[in-house]
């Protein structure tokens, strides 16, 4: 048995109260990258009653992703955006979703995310993290961005923090734990960082959006 | 003449090899510019302009260096 979009909405209004629900319901959030971070951020926002998500990734679901990314064994070979579209529809049937299967560059960040209230950086590679942060901060004022840096390995849960670097830039992570040979990415620590990001987005939307 | 810069809130003094530009500063710090978002006096400097951004003593510089993993 499944619930309808209307029923999901009714339960969410009841959970959040109408004023908070209205803020989240009229918000749009862009999730750039659907790996260990983005595949956890997007569902958390969908569950929270967000109105619209814009998701972007250029990758497919592979067996090596399943240790930490929020996909399922029967989704191997699907594009991450297609797999995430299925998962999000199963969580919140009322969520409005825009999905793009492509590799983001500064020009597409500016065009595809123009309508987003908040942008969440969920990339893997440090130069790509730099690229989107620079693009949003330099070219998309006053839009905020929530970045992540330093989340590899295990343990040290409490070293993952949410720092506000400037009015528009929030950075999650311990800032130093890079992934690489001998330092893997684990569901626990990446997931902690991802949910810090989701929590920061929700705080921005509830406390700072008009 | 020595140069003082405030980098991420910490005062740093350069004696002989003072970095003339933001790019030179990052090189001196041993940081890969491709992973850095930089602000000078609260203004975002795009990476393409690191080499032409001249630093002056007393400036406030914020550097965020991204590491891999996601």
Interface residues (C-beta under 8 A of the other chain):
Chain A: X33 X35 X36 X37 X38 X122 X123 X124 X125 X126 X127 X129 X130 X133 X134 X137 X138 X147 X148 X149 X150 X151 X152 X165 X166 X169 X171 X173 X175 X176 X177 X178 X179 X180 X185 X190
Chain B: X32 X34 X35 X36 X37 X39 X42 X44 X46 X47 X62 X64 X65 X66 X67 X68 X69 X70
